[in-house]
Amino acid sequence: MNNENTLTLVFLLFLHFNFIIMNITTLHKFQQKMLNPFFFNFFLLLKLPMAFLSGMKLKELSGSHSVVNMKYKYLNKNPFGSIYFACLSMAGELSSGILAASFTYKSSPKISMLVVGMEVEFTKKAVGVITFTCNQGQEINDTIKRSIETGEGQTIEAITIATDESGEKVAEFKIRWSFKSKY
């Protein structure tokens, strides 16, 4: 192995370990901020105003999963007496996106994240309080780490299940995320 390859390897290892150390401390700070209803609503108002208007609430956020709720109300209704599909899709995307954001928050190197595809299956009318759960935190984090290690874009299909108050499945969202480190 020549000096140039050794230097490149050392640099990539440094970035990888720097990302892990920074990620552990910033992950908890991000989770604490987002789980504060005032801060979360302020974040939505500034960054995702339509999500704010739809009435999304972040109920749980950890390194492994997230839970987002949306209640049927005037601003998110459709003419058929249920939650409009676009509002459901916003919550489906947010439940996986907030996990990804928690891993990329103040990361070094910076990570760009983008939805590059989406597939949704609606199975029941969405009325009342709908709960959106994504349990792929570790897989999302591994995908982000792989992007840093390789320097190339990486994708993952994150699955979010939406259920109603009785626990019946209302929809399943498959959100395809792309992550790329910015050196």
Backbone as a chain_set.jsonl record, in Angstrom:
{"seq": "MNNENTLTLVFLLFLHFNFIIMNITTLHKFQQKMLNPFFFNFFLLLKLPMAFLSGMKLKELSGSHSVVNMKYKYLNKNPFGSIYFACLSMAGELSSGILAASFTYKSSPKISMLVVGMEVEFTKKAVGVITFTCNQGQEINDTIKRSIETGEGQTIEAITIATDESGEKVAEFKIRWSFKSKY", "coords": {"N": [[0.858, -1.173, 0.0], [0.655, 2.146, -0.932], [1.798, 5.459, 0.147], [-0.126, 7.397, -0.454], [-2.566, 5.974, -0.621], [-2.639, 4.999, 1.999], [-2.852, 7.385, 3.43], [-5.329, 8.292, 2.515], [-6.985, 6.255, 3.509], [-6.592, 6.607, 6.301], [-7.675, 9.168, 6.573], [-10.373, 8.693, 5.871], [-11.093, 6.908, 7.928], [-10.756, 8.626, 10.129], [-12.812, 10.519, 9.599], [-15.0, 8.798, 9.764], [-14.949, 7.885, 12.51], [-15.081, 10.351, 13.783], [-17.606, 11.154, 12.97], [-19.195, 9.208, 14.284], [-18.687, 9.745, 17.054], [-19.51, 12.454, 17.259], [-22.115, 12.081, 16.46], [-23.355, 10.583, 18.497], [-23.529, 12.34, 20.732], [-24.857, 14.58, 19.616], [-27.157, 13.39, 18.675], [-28.753, 12.83, 20.94], [-29.216, 15.45, 21.854], [-30.647, 16.512, 19.692], [-32.912, 14.825, 19.719], [-34.012, 15.488, 22.242], [-34.647, 18.192, 21.825], [-36.533, 17.999, 19.699], [-38.555, 16.483, 20.85], [-39.713, 18.23, 22.563], [-42.708, 19.836, 22.586], [-43.175, 22.585, 21.975], [-40.758, 23.425, 20.7], [-40.695, 21.581, 18.585], [-43.031, 22.27, 17.141], [-42.323, 24.886, 16.447], [-40.104, 24.362, 14.839], [-41.44, 22.965, 12.754], [-43.096, 25.036, 11.817], [-41.193, 26.855, 10.814], [-39.611, 25.296, 8.991], [-41.216, 23.319, 7.757], [-43.946, 24.302, 6.935], [-46.493, 23.415, 5.957], [-46.754, 20.938, 7.165], [-46.955, 21.768, 9.778], [-49.441, 23.101, 9.687], [-51.087, 20.932, 9.163], [-51.223, 19.594, 11.536], [-49.462, 17.746, 12.734], [-47.893, 15.749, 15.265], [-45.056, 14.964, 17.158], [-44.496, 12.1, 18.851], [-42.762, 10.085, 19.82], [-39.232, 9.603, 19.734], [-36.325, 8.013, 19.081], [-33.109, 6.369, 18.871], [-33.815, 4.155, 17.469], [-36.478, 4.194, 16.569], [-39.4, 6.112, 15.512], [-42.385, 7.947, 16.284], [-45.183, 9.451, 14.995], [-48.066, 11.455, 15.254], [-51.256, 12.227, 13.805], [-54.178, 14.049, 13.81], [-57.503, 13.865, 12.642], [-58.836, 16.75, 11.269], [-60.185, 20.017, 10.464], [-58.317, 21.378, 8.716], [-56.891, 19.321, 7.502], [-58.582, 17.686, 6.15], [-60.452, 15.793, 3.664], [-62.919, 15.807, 0.965], [-64.353, 13.516, 1.57], [-64.686, 12.894, 4.195], [-62.424, 12.1, 5.646], [-58.855, 11.998, 6.41], [-56.891, 13.855, 4.206], [-55.026, 12.446, 1.524], [-52.507, 13.532, 0.883], [-51.728, 14.825, 3.21], [-51.521, 12.641, 4.922], [-49.384, 11.412, 3.65], [-47.358, 13.288, 4.106], [-46.961, 12.959, 6.873], [-46.204, 10.283, 6.907], [-43.769, 10.433, 5.561], [-42.375, 12.175, 7.279], [-42.056, 10.657, 9.614], [-40.011, 8.828, 9.046], [-38.119, 10.601, 8.104], [-37.497, 12.283, 10.27], [-36.063, 10.599, 11.865], [-33.8, 10.184, 10.231], [-32.88, 12.824, 10.124], [-32.154, 13.17, 12.781], [-29.824, 11.705, 12.91], [-28.169, 13.053, 11.184], [-27.946, 15.602, 12.106], [-26.031, 18.374, 12.731], [-23.764, 17.012, 11.824], [-20.462, 15.921, 10.927], [-18.684, 14.895, 8.292], [-20.98, 17.127, 6.571], [-24.226, 15.952, 5.694], [-26.221, 15.326, 2.94], [-29.667, 14.859, 2.438], [-32.38, 13.325, 0.808], [-35.619, 12.704, -0.464], [-36.149, 10.271, -2.802], [-37.957, 8.629, -3.9], [-41.244, 7.171, -3.576], [-43.691, 4.966, -2.354], [-46.989, 4.118, -1.762], [-49.505, 2.427, 0.025], [-52.815, 2.583, 0.605], [-55.091, 1.397, 2.923], [-57.352, 1.669, 4.441], [-59.934, 3.949, 5.446], [-58.863, 7.052, 6.769], [-59.523, 8.259, 9.773], [-60.064, 10.066, 12.853], [-57.42, 9.759, 15.264], [-54.374, 9.189, 13.783], [-51.585, 7.085, 13.81], [-48.21, 7.089, 13.008], [-45.558, 4.999, 12.46], [-42.142, 4.387, 12.344], [-39.666, 2.005, 12.338], [-36.952, 1.803, 11.691], [-34.558, 2.982, 12.539], [-31.855, 2.179, 13.151], [-31.056, 0.983, 10.744], [-31.263, 3.148, 8.991], [-29.317, 4.831, 10.087], [-27.043, 3.207, 9.656], [-26.96, 3.286, 6.862], [-26.375, 5.972, 6.414], [-23.84, 6.093, 7.602], [-22.48, 4.379, 5.832], [-22.503, 5.953, 3.56], [-20.738, 7.969, 4.305], [-18.391, 6.485, 4.677], [-17.891, 5.456, 2.088], [-18.035, 7.669, 0.485], [-19.894, 7.986, -1.416], [-23.247, 8.32, -2.724], [-25.946, 6.833, -0.957], [-28.788, 4.702, -0.688], [-31.911, 3.993, 0.954], [-34.837, 2.142, 1.671], [-37.281, 3.213, 3.602], [-39.72, 2.104, 5.809], [-42.903, 3.011, 6.854], [-45.577, 2.502, 8.996], [-48.951, 3.232, 9.19], [-51.467, 3.51, 11.573], [-54.819, 3.305, 12.906], [-56.837, 4.444, 15.72], [-57.786, 2.072, 16.785], [-55.803, 0.335, 16.222], [-55.73, -0.769, 13.739], [-54.344, -1.173, 10.482], [-53.909, 1.591, 8.405], [-52.434, 2.649, 6.343], [-49.45, 1.978, 4.411], [-46.262, 3.188, 4.046], [-43.594, 3.469, 1.83], [-40.736, 4.945, 1.784], [-38.173, 6.118, -0.146], [-35.039, 7.04, 0.623], [-32.192, 9.061, -0.063], [-28.806, 9.439, 0.765], [-25.942, 11.45, 1.011], [-22.603, 12.149, 1.65], [-21.009, 15.276, 2.194], [-18.023, 16.194, 1.418]], "CA": [[0.0, 0.0, 0.0], [1.501, 3.338, -0.988], [1.489, 6.524, 1.113], [-1.367, 8.085, -0.823], [-3.67, 5.104, -0.202], [-2.639, 4.979, 3.46], [-3.369, 8.681, 3.871], [-6.765, 8.296, 2.216], [-7.617, 5.359, 4.476], [-6.557, 7.27, 7.612], [-8.622, 10.272, 6.502], [-11.723, 8.128, 5.92], [-11.309, 6.406, 9.291], [-10.927, 9.799, 10.987], [-14.162, 11.026, 9.364], [-15.956, 7.818, 10.272], [-14.987, 7.931, 13.972], [-15.551, 11.683, 14.138], [-19.056, 11.116, 12.771], [-19.799, 8.394, 15.341], [-18.607, 10.469, 18.329], [-20.396, 13.625, 17.17], [-23.475, 11.622, 16.288], [-23.903, 10.126, 19.774], [-23.906, 13.482, 21.571], [-25.846, 15.437, 18.955], [-28.399, 12.629, 18.545], [-29.565, 13.045, 22.14], [-29.637, 16.851, 21.865], [-31.689, 16.662, 18.677], [-34.107, 14.147, 20.206], [-34.59, 16.284, 23.321], [-35.267, 19.382, 21.229], [-37.706, 17.654, 18.906], [-39.615, 15.949, 21.708], [-40.352, 19.371, 23.208], [-43.762, 20.238, 21.643], [-42.996, 23.965, 21.523], [-39.66, 23.467, 19.74], [-41.091, 20.823, 17.389], [-43.971, 23.092, 16.37], [-41.549, 26.001, 15.906], [-39.345, 23.752, 13.734], [-42.369, 22.739, 11.643], [-43.534, 26.331, 11.298], [-40.104, 27.446, 10.033], [-39.047, 24.419, 7.961], [-42.255, 22.534, 7.084], [-45.191, 24.957, 7.352], [-47.689, 22.615, 5.666], [-46.826, 19.918, 8.211], [-47.46, 22.476, 10.951], [-50.873, 23.328, 9.493], [-51.822, 19.656, 9.166], [-51.407, 19.18, 12.926], [-48.612, 16.619, 13.133], [-47.273, 15.771, 16.591], [-44.023, 13.952, 17.37], [-44.764, 11.458, 20.139], [-41.579, 9.348, 20.263], [-38.067, 9.665, 18.861], [-35.139, 7.391, 19.675], [-32.187, 5.918, 17.84], [-34.361, 2.995, 16.768], [-37.806, 4.395, 15.982], [-40.115, 7.37, 15.749], [-43.84, 7.873, 16.219], [-45.808, 10.738, 14.675], [-49.525, 11.39, 15.242], [-52.021, 13.253, 13.106], [-55.595, 13.942, 14.129], [-58.425, 14.385, 11.635], [-59.358, 18.07, 11.602], [-60.63, 20.806, 9.316], [-57.243, 21.737, 7.78], [-56.297, 18.177, 6.803], [-59.66, 16.807, 5.684], [-60.817, 15.737, 2.254], [-64.387, 15.859, 0.845], [-64.94, 12.213, 1.869], [-64.77, 12.717, 5.645], [-61.223, 11.485, 6.201], [-57.652, 12.817, 6.239], [-56.423, 13.954, 2.824], [-53.886, 11.552, 1.306], [-51.237, 14.273, 0.891], [-51.379, 15.046, 4.622], [-51.046, 11.348, 5.411], [-48.062, 11.189, 3.064], [-46.4, 14.135, 4.833], [-46.659, 12.319, 8.156], [-45.464, 9.064, 6.594], [-42.394, 10.848, 5.241], [-41.751, 12.782, 8.457], [-41.68, 9.658, 10.627], [-38.674, 8.314, 8.723], [-37.233, 11.743, 7.917], [-37.031, 12.81, 11.558], [-34.996, 9.666, 12.274], [-32.615, 10.521, 9.436], [-32.402, 14.142, 10.558], [-31.5, 13.042, 14.086], [-28.477, 11.165, 12.695], [-27.366, 13.982, 10.381], [-27.938, 16.89, 12.785], [-24.695, 18.896, 13.045], [-22.747, 15.992, 11.556], [-19.267, 16.302, 10.195], [-19.054, 15.884, 7.287], [-22.405, 17.374, 6.355], [-24.898, 14.911, 4.922], [-27.443, 15.751, 2.261], [-30.692, 13.817, 2.432], [-33.41, 13.655, -0.168], [-36.555, 11.655, -0.851], [-35.998, 10.009, -4.238], [-39.064, 7.788, -4.337], [-42.246, 6.873, -2.562], [-44.775, 4.068, -2.728], [-47.944, 4.103, -0.653], [-50.705, 1.606, -0.095], [-53.846, 2.981, 1.559], [-55.924, 0.211, 3.122], [-58.547, 1.994, 5.223], [-60.214, 5.378, 5.603], [-58.123, 7.614, 7.904], [-60.305, 9.17, 10.619], [-59.602, 10.051, 14.243], [-55.98, 9.956, 15.414], [-53.593, 8.211, 13.029], [-50.23, 6.965, 14.334], [-47.234, 6.703, 11.986], [-44.407, 4.443, 13.155], [-41.007, 3.884, 11.567], [-38.775, 1.27, 13.24], [-35.712, 1.511, 10.986], [-33.523, 3.927, 12.928], [-30.511, 1.62, 13.027], [-30.772, 0.789, 9.321], [-31.042, 4.48, 8.419], [-28.004, 5.261, 10.574], [-26.032, 2.418, 8.939], [-26.907, 3.797, 5.487], [-25.655, 7.254, 6.485], [-22.426, 5.754, 7.85], [-21.941, 3.821, 4.593], [-22.297, 7.097, 2.669], [-19.51, 8.632, 4.755], [-17.252, 5.582, 4.436], [-17.63, 5.274, 0.666], [-18.037, 8.95, -0.207], [-20.893, 7.897, -2.48], [-24.636, 8.341, -2.299], [-26.524, 5.554, -0.537], [-30.242, 4.794, -0.553], [-32.612, 3.031, 1.808], [-36.297, 2.223, 1.641], [-37.777, 3.249, 4.983], [-41.136, 1.734, 5.856], [-43.705, 3.58, 7.93], [-46.922, 1.929, 9.083], [-49.94, 4.129, 9.789], [-52.578, 2.776, 12.183], [-55.834, 4.143, 13.55], [-56.918, 4.31, 17.182], [-58.048, 0.673, 17.153], [-54.628, -0.446, 15.879], [-55.828, -1.296, 12.373], [-53.479, -0.506, 9.51], [-54.568, 2.535, 7.498], [-51.571, 2.809, 5.173], [-48.041, 1.624, 4.523], [-45.45, 4.098, 3.239], [-42.214, 3.072, 1.542], [-40.049, 6.174, 1.393], [-36.787, 5.849, -0.535], [-34.159, 8.144, 0.98], [-30.816, 9.069, -0.552], [-27.887, 10.178, 1.623], [-24.605, 11.632, 0.422], [-21.759, 13.009, 2.474], [-20.421, 16.434, 1.504], [-16.643, 16.4, 1.904]], "C": [[0.905, 1.237, 0.0], [1.017, 4.403, -0.004], [0.175, 7.218, 0.819], [-2.587, 7.271, -0.394], [-3.779, 5.049, 1.316], [-3.224, 6.267, 4.01], [-4.878, 8.774, 3.641], [-7.515, 7.431, 3.22], [-7.673, 5.996, 5.86], [-7.584, 8.4, 7.649], [-10.057, 9.756, 6.602], [-12.043, 7.563, 7.298], [-11.528, 7.551, 10.274], [-12.342, 10.356, 10.835], [-15.208, 10.096, 9.943], [-16.071, 7.897, 11.797], [-15.446, 9.294, 14.483], [-17.071, 11.739, 14.026], [-19.732, 10.352, 13.895], [-19.816, 9.147, 16.664], [-19.551, 11.675, 18.327], [-21.857, 13.187, 17.137], [-24.108, 11.209, 17.608], [-24.361, 11.315, 20.618], [-24.972, 14.339, 20.914], [-27.175, 14.726, 18.775], [-29.306, 12.9, 19.734], [-30.053, 14.486, 22.235], [-30.779, 17.068, 20.886], [-32.995, 16.031, 19.157], [-34.791, 14.956, 21.302], [-35.295, 17.519, 22.775], [-36.569, 19.026, 20.53], [-38.853, 17.118, 19.743], [-40.276, 17.032, 22.556], [-41.41, 19.901, 22.233], [-43.605, 21.67, 21.121], [-41.922, 24.045, 20.451], [-40.031, 22.737, 18.453], [-42.04, 21.641, 16.524], [-43.271, 24.297, 15.743], [-40.725, 25.534, 14.707], [-40.254, 23.538, 12.522], [-42.794, 24.051, 11.003], [-42.469, 26.957, 10.406], [-39.698, 26.6, 8.827], [-40.086, 23.663, 7.139], [-43.641, 23.108, 7.425], [-46.462, 24.166, 7.045], [-47.858, 21.494, 6.697], [-47.361, 20.536, 9.501], [-48.974, 22.649, 10.845], [-51.688, 22.041, 9.57], [-52.006, 19.094, 10.575], [-50.592, 17.979, 13.362], [-48.021, 16.839, 14.519], [-46.25, 14.648, 16.663], [-44.218, 13.385, 18.768], [-43.554, 10.726, 20.701], [-40.472, 9.525, 19.234], [-36.881, 9.083, 19.621], [-34.197, 7.016, 18.537], [-32.743, 4.783, 17.004], [-35.696, 3.247, 16.08], [-38.329, 5.807, 16.225], [-41.606, 7.121, 15.59], [-44.38, 9.283, 16.036], [-47.315, 10.525, 14.672], [-50.105, 12.521, 14.408], [-53.499, 12.995, 13.386], [-56.42, 14.538, 12.986], [-58.967, 15.727, 12.107], [-59.665, 18.835, 10.318], [-59.527, 21.038, 8.284], [-56.604, 20.551, 7.064], [-57.349, 17.231, 6.219], [-59.791, 16.818, 4.161], [-62.352, 15.758, 2.163], [-65.097, 14.569, 1.258], [-64.98, 11.9, 3.362], [-63.595, 11.972, 6.254], [-60.034, 12.415, 5.953], [-57.2, 12.72, 4.784], [-55.139, 13.158, 2.645], [-52.546, 12.279, 1.351], [-50.788, 14.567, 2.326], [-50.879, 13.752, 5.249], [-49.635, 11.074, 4.902], [-46.996, 12.047, 3.738], [-45.988, 13.483, 6.147], [-45.88, 11.022, 7.959], [-44.004, 9.352, 6.29], [-41.68, 11.38, 6.478], [-41.299, 11.73, 9.468], [-40.341, 8.998, 10.318], [-37.67, 9.458, 8.59], [-36.69, 12.308, 9.218], [-35.959, 11.885, 12.143], [-33.702, 10.008, 11.546], [-32.024, 11.849, 9.893], [-31.688, 14.061, 11.901], [-30.081, 12.503, 13.95], [-27.581, 12.125, 11.92], [-27.238, 15.356, 11.027], [-26.516, 17.264, 13.219], [-23.586, 17.871, 12.808], [-21.566, 16.595, 10.805], [-18.703, 15.034, 9.584], [-20.568, 16.053, 7.197], [-22.97, 16.27, 5.465], [-26.12, 15.523, 4.248], [-28.401, 14.569, 2.251], [-31.849, 14.267, 1.555], [-34.317, 12.449, -0.391], [-36.444, 11.489, -2.36], [-37.097, 9.091, -4.77], [-40.019, 7.511, -3.199], [-43.299, 5.941, -3.146], [-45.698, 3.978, -1.52], [-49.102, 3.165, -0.979], [-51.666, 2.036, 1.009], [-54.824, 1.826, 1.686], [-57.232, 0.49, 3.857], [-58.703, 3.505, 5.294], [-59.544, 5.899, 6.877], [-58.978, 8.651, 8.63], [-59.807, 9.041, 12.054], [-58.121, 10.371, 14.312], [-55.26, 8.815, 14.698], [-52.155, 8.258, 13.545], [-49.319, 6.388, 13.263], [-45.967, 6.248, 12.703], [-43.372, 3.949, 12.151], [-40.018, 3.278, 12.55], [-37.406, 0.987, 12.633], [-34.579, 2.474, 11.328], [-32.114, 3.406, 12.718], [-30.121, 1.443, 11.563], [-30.505, 2.121, 8.622], [-29.666, 4.993, 8.815], [-26.878, 4.505, 9.855], [-25.865, 2.909, 7.501], [-26.141, 5.114, 5.438], [-24.165, 7.005, 6.706], [-21.759, 5.222, 6.579], [-21.658, 4.931, 3.574], [-21.007, 7.825, 3.019], [-18.29, 7.776, 4.414], [-16.88, 5.504, 2.954], [-17.485, 6.592, -0.085], [-19.048, 8.999, -1.334], [-22.296, 7.956, -1.889], [-25.124, 6.941, -1.968], [-28.02, 5.738, -0.379], [-30.754, 3.709, 0.393], [-34.103, 3.228, 1.605], [-36.786, 2.112, 3.079], [-39.277, 3.006, 4.974], [-41.782, 2.348, 7.087], [-45.086, 2.96, 7.861], [-47.817, 2.932, 9.803], [-51.105, 3.296, 10.311], [-53.573, 3.754, 12.791], [-55.876, 3.85, 15.045], [-57.187, 2.88, 17.645], [-56.871, -0.24, 16.808], [-54.667, -1.053, 14.483], [-54.966, -0.477, 11.417], [-54.317, 0.325, 8.538], [-53.763, 2.666, 6.208], [-50.168, 2.295, 5.483], [-47.27, 2.49, 3.528], [-44.063, 3.497, 3.068], [-41.531, 4.296, 0.954], [-38.605, 5.821, 1.071], [-35.963, 7.119, -0.331], [-32.802, 7.958, 0.331], [-29.995, 9.944, 0.385], [-26.545, 10.266, 0.934], [-23.823, 12.574, 1.304], [-21.154, 14.109, 1.604], [-19.046, 16.684, 2.085], [-16.196, 17.786, 1.597]], "O": [[1.806, 1.357, 0.83], [-0.046, 4.263, 0.601], [-0.557, 7.586, 1.738], [-3.543, 7.831, 0.143], [-4.882, 5.052, 1.862], [-4.009, 6.239, 4.957], [-5.61, 9.281, 4.491], [-8.564, 7.832, 3.725], [-8.707, 5.929, 6.524], [-8.285, 8.568, 8.647], [-10.869, 10.319, 7.336], [-13.162, 7.727, 7.784], [-12.386, 7.462, 11.152], [-13.004, 10.636, 11.834], [-16.187, 10.543, 10.541], [-17.182, 7.97, 12.323], [-16.126, 9.377, 15.505], [-17.742, 12.307, 14.888], [-20.752, 10.807, 14.414], [-20.848, 9.188, 17.333], [-20.3, 11.886, 19.281], [-22.725, 13.841, 17.715], [-25.294, 11.462, 17.82], [-25.465, 11.296, 21.162], [-25.901, 14.785, 21.587], [-28.219, 15.377, 18.724], [-30.495, 13.169, 19.562], [-31.186, 14.725, 22.652], [-31.765, 17.73, 21.211], [-34.062, 16.63, 19.02], [-36.013, 15.098, 21.297], [-36.4, 17.854, 23.202], [-37.592, 19.676, 20.744], [-40.015, 17.287, 19.373], [-41.293, 16.776, 23.201], [-41.053, 20.374, 21.154], [-43.876, 21.933, 19.95], [-42.135, 24.659, 19.405], [-39.723, 23.208, 17.358], [-41.874, 21.7, 15.306], [-43.598, 24.685, 14.621], [-40.654, 26.22, 13.688], [-39.889, 23.884, 11.399], [-42.846, 24.159, 9.778], [-42.79, 27.526, 9.363], [-39.464, 27.144, 7.748], [-39.867, 23.394, 5.958], [-44.419, 22.464, 8.128], [-47.423, 24.242, 7.81], [-48.982, 21.145, 7.057], [-48.127, 19.903, 10.227], [-49.702, 22.377, 11.8], [-52.844, 22.057, 9.992], [-52.845, 18.219, 10.791], [-50.996, 17.261, 14.277], [-47.692, 17.963, 14.898], [-46.535, 13.514, 16.277], [-44.117, 14.111, 19.756], [-43.33, 10.735, 21.911], [-40.724, 9.589, 18.031], [-36.487, 9.594, 20.67], [-34.468, 7.318, 17.375], [-32.203, 4.476, 15.942], [-36.015, 2.576, 15.098], [-37.786, 6.575, 17.019], [-42.035, 6.22, 14.87], [-44.078, 10.188, 16.813], [-47.796, 9.523, 14.143], [-49.539, 13.61, 14.314], [-53.997, 11.882, 13.224], [-56.075, 15.585, 12.437], [-59.496, 15.834, 13.214], [-59.423, 18.339, 9.217], [-59.779, 20.907, 7.086], [-55.848, 20.748, 6.112], [-57.032, 16.104, 5.839], [-59.31, 17.721, 3.477], [-63.018, 15.729, 3.197], [-66.327, 14.534, 1.291], [-65.275, 10.77, 3.752], [-63.748, 11.288, 7.266], [-60.184, 13.484, 5.361], [-57.139, 11.632, 4.212], [-54.261, 13.187, 3.507], [-51.552, 11.713, 1.805], [-49.592, 14.556, 2.615], [-49.921, 13.765, 6.021], [-48.792, 10.564, 5.639], [-45.864, 11.601, 3.926], [-44.807, 13.46, 6.493], [-44.996, 10.699, 8.753], [-43.113, 8.612, 6.707], [-40.509, 11.07, 6.702], [-40.263, 11.899, 10.111], [-39.607, 8.643, 11.24], [-36.498, 9.297, 8.929], [-35.547, 12.763, 9.269], [-35.053, 12.345, 12.838], [-32.641, 10.11, 12.161], [-30.807, 11.978, 10.032], [-30.727, 14.792, 12.14], [-29.223, 12.806, 14.779], [-26.357, 12.019, 11.994], [-26.484, 16.194, 10.533], [-25.884, 16.539, 13.987], [-22.581, 17.867, 13.519], [-21.673, 17.631, 10.148], [-18.27, 14.156, 10.33], [-21.331, 15.221, 7.688], [-22.28, 15.73, 4.6], [-26.948, 16.158, 4.9], [-27.989, 13.422, 2.077], [-32.242, 15.433, 1.561], [-33.846, 11.316, -0.495], [-36.623, 12.448, -3.11], [-37.15, 8.815, -5.968], [-39.664, 7.601, -2.024], [-43.737, 6.108, -4.284], [-45.243, 3.784, -0.393], [-49.6, 3.122, -2.104], [-51.375, 1.877, 2.195], [-55.332, 1.326, 0.682], [-58.121, -0.361, 3.888], [-57.724, 4.246, 5.211], [-59.639, 5.275, 7.934], [-59.136, 9.778, 8.161], [-59.204, 8.033, 12.425], [-57.616, 11.161, 13.515], [-55.503, 7.639, 14.968], [-51.578, 9.335, 13.7], [-49.606, 5.341, 12.682], [-45.37, 7.011, 13.462], [-43.686, 3.193, 11.232], [-39.577, 3.946, 13.486], [-36.757, 0.018, 13.026], [-33.728, 2.75, 10.482], [-31.267, 4.109, 12.168], [-28.983, 1.723, 11.184], [-29.627, 2.212, 7.764], [-28.933, 5.528, 7.983], [-25.869, 5.107, 9.488], [-24.748, 2.944, 6.984], [-25.349, 5.342, 4.524], [-23.326, 7.639, 6.066], [-20.615, 5.568, 6.282], [-20.689, 4.854, 2.818], [-20.267, 8.248, 2.131], [-17.282, 8.284, 3.923], [-15.7, 5.487, 2.605], [-16.886, 6.637, -1.159], [-19.061, 9.945, -2.121], [-22.502, 7.679, -0.707], [-24.75, 5.974, -2.632], [-28.477, 6.809, 0.02], [-30.124, 2.671, 0.595], [-34.57, 4.347, 1.394], [-36.711, 1.047, 3.693], [-40.012, 3.635, 4.213], [-41.281, 2.225, 8.205], [-45.695, 2.898, 6.793], [-47.484, 3.417, 10.885], [-51.666, 2.477, 9.583], [-53.223, 4.88, 13.143], [-55.049, 3.101, 15.565], [-56.852, 2.519, 18.773], [-56.921, -1.444, 17.064], [-53.747, -1.768, 14.087], [-54.872, 0.746, 11.53], [-55.281, -0.154, 7.94], [-54.328, 2.778, 5.12], [-49.759, 2.192, 6.639], [-47.58, 2.523, 2.337], [-43.436, 3.069, 4.037], [-41.721, 4.636, -0.214], [-37.891, 5.285, 1.919], [-36.158, 8.127, -1.011], [-32.318, 6.835, 0.191], [-30.414, 11.04, 0.758], [-26.063, 9.295, 0.35], [-24.296, 13.652, 1.666], [-20.834, 13.894, 0.435], [-18.917, 17.317, 3.133], [-15.069, 18.158, 1.923]]}, "num_chains": 1, "name": "protein.A"}
